[in-house]
Amino acid sequence: MASYLISNLYEGLKCPICLDFFTCTTSIECGHTFCTGCLYELIMKTSKSKFSCPKCLKKCRKTFRPNQPLEAVAQSFRLLRLHMGRNLQLRHVIKRKFQEEICLDPETAHPGIILSEDMKTMKGSESWKKLHCAMEMPTQCGTVLATQSFTSGRHYWEVTVGKSSAWDVGLCKTSISKTGQVSPCPSTGFWLLSRRQNNYLICTRPRTVISLKEKFNKVGIFLDYEAEEIVFYDVDNRCQIYTFTGSFLEPLWPIFSIDLYSKDENLLTIDPISDEAEEAPEHDHDTCLEISSTGEPQSVTPM
C-alpha cells in the first residue's frame, strides 16, 4: 500500500508533456500544471489566442501562473530519487563484490532447531516444541551460528525471514559463547536486527524500535570490518534499515535465531549467491521506516 501511494505521488509530480518531474512549474486556465518550457514549446505551434490543454483538451488562454508549492515538492522528489538511486546502486555493488556463501553450523544449533541438508534453512522442531510446551517452558529463541567467522574485509549476505513472527539476524563476537544468557547489544557482543510479533527492533541499549510502512521479507547484512560498520538492508523495499558502528576486536560470527514456540511459520533461509546480477529499477519509491527509542532490551540464548 505504501509503495502504491508513493508511486501515485511520483506520477502526480510529473509533467504530462515531458513525463519528467516538473521544472519551473506553471498552471494554466483549466487548472492543470506543466513545465513552463514544455508549455512554451506547445503554444509556439499555434498563432491562435487559445490552445488545447494536453491533459483535458479544454481550450485555454495563453495566460500562465507559477505553481511554486508544487515546484518545491517536485524538487524535493528529484533529490530523493537521486539519493535513493545512489543507495540502491551501492547495495548492488556490495552484493556483486562482497556476497558470501554462508552456511549454518550444526555444532552450534539449539536442540530445538532443525537444519536443512544444504545448511541454509533453519526451523523449529515440532516434537521439541510439543514436549517443552507441555512442560510450560518460557518463550525461548533457538540460535545457530554460521560455519565461518570474519576478522577482516567486507562481507555481505541475505536472509529470507518470510512470515516468521520472532527472529534475530546479525553478528556476534566469539566470546559470547562463554557468557550464557545475556541481553543482546553491542556492549555484550551482539549487533542484531530482530522481530518480536509486530515490532521490529535494533538491539541497542535501550532498544531501538523501527516503525515500518511495510514488513520485511528479506534482510541484507553488510560487514565492513576495517571501517567498523555493520549495515542492515531491507532488500525488497530497497532501503537501508540501520547502521551499527563500533570497535571489533575479535572474530565476528553471523548469528541467526527463531522463536521455538511460534504458532506461525518459523523458519529462516540464507540466500545462496546469485549467478546473475540484479537489474536496478529506474528509481525507488520509499524510505520505508521511521525510528524511535524505547526501553527494556530483548534477550536471546546463544548456543
DAUR-V336351 format. One record per helix or strand of 3 or more residues. SS is the DSSP state (alpha for helix, beta for strand). FROM is the first residue (numbers start at 0). TO is the last residue. If there is no record, write none. Layout:
ss:from:to
SS:FROM:TO
SS:FROM:TO
This chain:
ss:from:to
alpha:1:11
beta:24:26
beta:32:34
alpha:35:42
beta:49:51
beta:58:60
alpha:67:97
alpha:105:107
beta:112:114
beta:120:123
alpha:125:133
beta:140:149
beta:153:159
beta:165:172
alpha:173:177
alpha:185:187
beta:189:195
beta:198:201
beta:207:211
beta:217:223
beta:228:233
beta:238:244
beta:251:258
beta:266:269
beta:288:292
